Amino acid sequence: FLQISEERDYRQKMISLQDLVHTLPPLNFAVLKFICEHLKRVSEMSPRNLMTSKNLAIVFGPGLLQSR
């Protein structure tokens, strides 16, 4: 994920990201899908909760993309 984030070409970045996500084990894929759907719902309520996609990235990005 971190390598893909450095890609400059948006189209290639999206293709690489999609390819990588589809290599995840089924359970990991399901968890990632659930988290993304939840964060989308939260961001849709940003006028009330002030959690824009940028704010969500600040809060959740480090935990979701930490390298081990």
C-alpha positions in Angstrom: 0.0 0.0 0.0 2.8 2.4 0.9 4.6 1.8 -2.4 1.4 2.3 -4.4 0.8 5.6 -2.6 4.0 7.0 -4.1 2.8 6.3 -7.7 2.3 9.6 -9.5 0.0 8.4 -12.3 -3.5 8.3 -10.8 -4.8 5.6 -13.3 -1.9 3.3 -12.6 -2.2 3.9 -8.8 -5.9 2.8 -8.9 -5.1 -0.3 -11.0 -2.3 -1.3 -8.6 -4.4 -0.7 -5.6 -7.3 -2.8 -7.0 -4.9 -5.6 -7.9 -3.3 -5.5 -4.4 -6.7 -5.5 -2.6 -7.8 -8.5 -4.6 -4.8 -10.5 -3.4 -5.9 -10.2 0.3 -7.2 -13.3 2.0 -11.1 -13.4 2.0 -11.4 -12.5 5.7 -9.0 -9.5 5.4 -10.8 -8.4 2.3 -14.2 -8.5 4.1 -12.8 -6.5 7.0 -11.3 -3.9 4.8 -14.6 -3.6 2.8 -16.5 -3.2 6.1 -14.1 -0.5 7.4 -14.3 1.4 4.1 -18.1 1.3 3.9 -18.3 2.5 7.5 -15.8 5.4 6.9 -17.8 6.3 3.8 -21.0 6.5 6.0 -19.2 8.6 8.6 -17.9 11.0 5.9 -21.4 11.4 4.4 -22.4 12.9 7.8 -19.5 15.4 7.8 -21.8 18.4 7.9 -22.9 17.2 11.4 -19.8 15.4 12.7 -17.1 17.4 10.9 -15.4 14.2 9.9 -14.5 14.9 6.3 -12.5 12.3 4.3 -9.4 14.4 5.1 -10.1 14.3 8.8 -10.8 10.5 8.7 -7.5 10.0 6.8 -5.7 11.9 9.6 -7.3 9.8 12.3 -7.4 6.4 10.8 -4.6 6.5 8.2 -1.6 5.9 10.5 -3.3 2.9 12.1 -4.5 1.3 8.9 -1.3 1.8 7.0 1.3 1.1 9.7 4.2 -1.1 8.5 5.3 -3.9 10.7 
